[in-house]
Protein backbone atom coordinates (compact mmCIF):
# COMPACT_ATOMS: atom_id res chain seq x y z
CA UNK A 1 0.00 0.00 0.00
CA UNK A 2 1.24 3.47 -0.90
CA UNK A 3 0.88 6.60 1.20
CA UNK A 4 1.58 10.30 0.88
CA UNK A 5 3.14 12.17 3.79
CA UNK A 6 1.95 15.75 4.18
CA UNK A 7 3.67 18.18 6.57
CA UNK A 8 2.85 21.84 7.13
CA UNK A 9 3.93 24.69 9.39
CA UNK A 10 2.35 28.12 9.35
CA UNK A 11 5.41 30.40 9.16
CA UNK A 12 8.98 30.60 7.89
CA UNK A 13 10.45 31.15 11.35
CA UNK A 14 13.54 29.12 12.20
CA UNK A 15 11.73 27.53 15.14
CA UNK A 16 9.24 26.02 12.68
CA UNK A 17 12.03 24.38 10.69
CA UNK A 18 12.53 21.94 13.55
CA UNK A 19 8.78 21.34 13.73
CA UNK A 20 8.42 20.36 10.08
CA UNK A 21 11.43 18.02 10.29
CA UNK A 22 9.92 16.40 13.37
CA UNK A 23 6.59 15.97 11.58
CA UNK A 24 8.32 14.20 8.70
CA UNK A 25 10.32 11.90 11.01
CA UNK A 26 7.24 10.94 13.05
CA UNK A 27 5.17 10.33 9.92
CA UNK A 28 7.89 8.14 8.43
CA UNK A 29 7.72 6.07 11.63
CA UNK A 30 3.92 5.92 11.35
CA UNK A 31 4.22 4.73 7.75
CA UNK A 32 6.71 2.08 8.81
CA UNK A 33 4.47 0.79 11.59
CA UNK A 34 1.61 0.32 9.08
CA UNK A 35 3.95 -0.99 6.36
CA UNK A 36 3.13 1.80 3.94
CA UNK A 37 5.35 2.43 0.93
CA UNK A 38 6.01 6.18 0.69
CA UNK A 39 4.76 7.61 -2.60
CA UNK A 40 5.56 11.29 -1.95
CA UNK A 41 6.62 13.53 0.94
CA UNK A 42 5.06 16.99 0.71
CA UNK A 43 6.31 19.79 2.97
CA UNK A 44 5.18 23.40 2.95
CA UNK A 45 5.10 26.58 5.01
CA UNK A 46 1.75 28.34 4.72
CA UNK A 47 -1.30 29.38 6.69
CA UNK A 48 -3.87 26.66 7.28
CA UNK A 49 -6.64 29.10 6.43
CA UNK A 50 -5.27 29.48 2.91
CA UNK A 51 -6.47 26.82 0.48
CA UNK A 52 -4.37 28.22 -2.39
CA UNK A 53 -1.25 26.21 -1.49
CA UNK A 54 1.15 24.49 -3.85
CA UNK A 55 1.55 21.53 -1.48
CA UNK A 56 -2.21 20.98 -1.25
CA UNK A 57 -2.57 21.15 -5.04
CA UNK A 58 0.19 18.56 -5.33
CA UNK A 59 -1.53 16.37 -2.73
CA UNK A 60 -4.94 16.55 -4.44
CA UNK A 61 -3.31 15.66 -7.75
CA UNK A 62 -1.40 12.65 -6.36
CA UNK A 63 -4.43 11.08 -4.59
CA UNK A 64 -6.07 10.57 -7.98
CA UNK A 65 -3.48 7.87 -8.64
CA UNK A 66 -5.10 4.47 -8.07
CA UNK A 67 -1.95 3.21 -6.39
CA UNK A 68 -2.20 5.75 -3.56
CA UNK A 69 -4.19 4.41 -0.60
CA UNK A 70 -3.61 6.85 2.25
CA UNK A 71 -2.45 10.27 3.40
CA UNK A 72 -0.40 10.60 6.59
CA UNK A 73 -0.61 13.80 8.65
CA UNK A 74 0.26 14.97 12.14
CA UNK A 75 -3.40 15.92 12.74
CA UNK A 76 -6.28 17.30 10.65
CA UNK A 77 -5.26 20.93 11.31
CA UNK A 78 -2.11 20.34 9.22
CA UNK A 79 -4.38 19.98 6.18
CA UNK A 80 -6.06 23.27 6.99
CA UNK A 81 -8.16 25.26 9.38
CA UNK A 82 -11.74 26.49 9.26
CA UNK A 83 -13.54 26.14 5.93
CA UNK A 84 -10.29 25.27 4.15
CA UNK A 85 -9.92 22.16 6.33
CA UNK A 86 -13.45 20.95 5.57
CA UNK A 87 -13.03 21.52 1.83
CA UNK A 88 -9.72 19.64 1.71
CA UNK A 89 -11.01 16.77 3.86
CA UNK A 90 -13.98 16.44 1.52
CA UNK A 91 -11.75 16.31 -1.57
CA UNK A 92 -9.57 13.60 -0.01
CA UNK A 93 -12.31 11.40 1.43
CA UNK A 94 -14.44 11.39 -1.72
CA UNK A 95 -11.45 9.79 -3.51
CA UNK A 96 -11.74 6.91 -0.98
CA UNK A 97 -8.34 7.78 0.47
CA UNK A 98 -7.74 6.86 4.12
CA UNK A 99 -6.27 9.42 6.50
CA UNK A 100 -3.78 8.41 9.20
CA UNK A 101 -2.61 10.80 11.88
CA UNK A 102 0.00 10.84 14.61
CA UNK A 103 -2.51 12.38 17.01
CA UNK A 104 -4.75 9.30 16.68
CA UNK A 105 -1.85 6.84 16.40
CA UNK A 106 -3.54 5.41 13.34
CA UNK A 107 -6.57 6.11 11.17
CA UNK A 108 -7.96 9.60 11.68
CA UNK A 109 -11.17 9.84 13.69
CA UNK A 110 -13.17 12.90 12.67
CA UNK A 111 -15.02 14.90 15.30
CA UNK A 112 -18.81 14.64 15.34
CA UNK A 113 -19.16 18.22 14.07
CA UNK A 114 -16.70 17.68 11.18
CA UNK A 115 -18.44 14.43 10.22
CA UNK A 116 -21.81 16.17 10.18
CA UNK A 117 -20.55 19.06 8.04
CA UNK A 118 -18.88 16.68 5.58
CA UNK A 119 -22.11 14.68 5.31
CA UNK A 120 -24.02 17.87 4.50
CA UNK A 121 -21.40 18.92 1.93
CA UNK A 122 -21.68 15.49 0.29
CA UNK A 123 -25.48 15.74 0.14
CA UNK A 124 -25.34 19.24 -1.37
CA UNK A 125 -22.81 18.09 -3.97
CA UNK A 126 -25.02 15.13 -4.91
CA UNK A 127 -28.07 17.38 -5.36
CA UNK A 128 -26.01 19.82 -7.43
CA UNK A 129 -25.04 16.91 -9.68
CA UNK A 130 -28.68 15.84 -10.00
CA UNK A 131 -29.78 19.39 -10.81
CA UNK A 132 -27.04 19.68 -13.43
CA UNK A 133 -28.14 16.42 -15.08
CA UNK A 134 -31.79 17.46 -14.92
CA UNK A 135 -30.91 20.75 -16.62
CA UNK A 136 -29.17 18.90 -19.45
CA UNK A 137 -32.16 16.57 -19.91
CA UNK A 138 -34.58 19.52 -19.87
CA UNK A 139 -32.63 21.35 -22.54
CA UNK A 140 -32.42 18.25 -24.73
CA UNK A 141 -36.14 17.53 -24.26
CA UNK A 142 -37.12 21.09 -25.23
CA UNK A 143 -34.86 20.96 -28.27
CA UNK A 144 -36.42 17.70 -29.49
CA UNK A 145 -39.95 18.99 -28.84
CA UNK A 146 -39.13 21.99 -31.02
CA UNK A 147 -38.13 19.75 -33.91
CA UNK A 148 -34.41 19.42 -33.22
CA UNK A 149 -33.01 16.08 -34.47
CA UNK A 150 -29.55 15.57 -32.95
CA UNK A 151 -28.92 12.36 -34.90
CA UNK A 152 -29.13 14.39 -38.11
CA UNK A 153 -27.72 17.70 -36.98
CA UNK A 154 -24.64 16.68 -35.02
CA UNK A 155 -21.85 15.20 -37.10
CA UNK A 156 -19.95 12.14 -35.84
CA UNK A 157 -22.35 11.68 -32.92
CA UNK A 158 -21.11 8.85 -30.71
CA UNK A 159 -17.52 8.98 -31.93
CA UNK A 160 -14.82 9.62 -29.31
CA UNK A 161 -17.38 8.94 -26.62
CA UNK A 162 -16.45 10.45 -23.28
CA UNK A 163 -14.07 12.97 -24.79
CA UNK A 164 -14.68 16.69 -25.28
CA UNK A 165 -15.24 17.82 -28.84
CA UNK A 166 -12.97 20.73 -29.62
CA UNK A 167 -15.08 22.37 -32.32
CA UNK A 168 -18.17 24.33 -31.26
CA UNK A 169 -21.13 23.73 -33.62
CA UNK A 170 -22.15 27.34 -34.27
CA UNK A 171 -24.85 26.30 -36.72
CA UNK A 172 -26.49 24.20 -34.00
CA UNK A 173 -26.33 27.09 -31.55
CA UNK A 174 -28.17 29.26 -34.08
CA UNK A 175 -30.69 26.50 -34.85
CA UNK A 176 -31.47 25.89 -31.17
CA UNK A 177 -31.76 29.63 -30.54
CA UNK A 178 -34.28 29.91 -33.36
CA UNK A 179 -36.21 27.06 -31.75
CA UNK A 180 -36.69 29.22 -28.64
CA UNK A 181 -34.05 27.82 -26.27
CA UNK A 182 -32.21 30.24 -23.97
CA UNK A 183 -28.40 30.23 -23.93
CA UNK A 184 -28.09 28.15 -20.73
CA UNK A 185 -30.38 25.49 -22.20
CA UNK A 186 -28.41 25.45 -25.46
CA UNK A 187 -25.17 24.96 -23.48
CA UNK A 188 -26.74 22.17 -21.40
CA UNK A 189 -28.08 20.46 -24.54
CA UNK A 190 -24.72 20.52 -26.32
CA UNK A 191 -22.89 19.31 -23.19
CA UNK A 192 -25.26 16.35 -23.20
CA UNK A 193 -23.84 15.46 -26.62
CA UNK A 194 -20.23 15.78 -25.50
CA UNK A 195 -19.41 19.41 -26.28
CA UNK A 196 -17.54 21.07 -23.40
CA UNK A 197 -19.22 24.46 -23.68
CA UNK A 198 -20.42 27.10 -21.24
CA UNK A 199 -23.39 29.48 -21.39
CA UNK A 200 -20.97 32.39 -21.88
CA UNK A 201 -19.30 30.66 -24.85
CA UNK A 202 -22.67 29.89 -26.43
CA UNK A 203 -23.71 33.53 -26.07
CA UNK A 204 -20.39 34.79 -27.47
CA UNK A 205 -20.42 32.48 -30.48
CA UNK A 206 -24.04 33.37 -31.21
CA UNK A 207 -23.27 37.10 -31.07
CA UNK A 208 -20.24 36.60 -33.32
CA UNK A 209 -22.45 34.81 -35.83
CA UNK A 210 -25.08 37.58 -35.77
CA UNK A 211 -22.41 40.27 -36.19
CA UNK A 212 -20.85 38.40 -39.10
CA UNK A 213 -24.24 38.27 -40.82
CA UNK A 214 -24.69 42.01 -40.41
CA UNK A 215 -21.36 42.90 -42.01
Secondary structure, DSSP 8 states (H G I E B T S, - for coil): -EEEEEEEES---HHHHHHHHHHHHHHHHHHHHTT-EEEEEEEEE--TT----HHHHHHHHHTTSTTEEEEEESSHHHH-SHHHHHHHHHHHHTTT-EEEETTTTEE----HHHHHHHHHHHHHHHHHHHHHHHHHHHHHHHHHHTT--HHHHSTTTTTTTTS-BSS--HHHHHHHHHTT--HHHHHHHHHHTTB---HHHHHHHHHHHHHHHH-
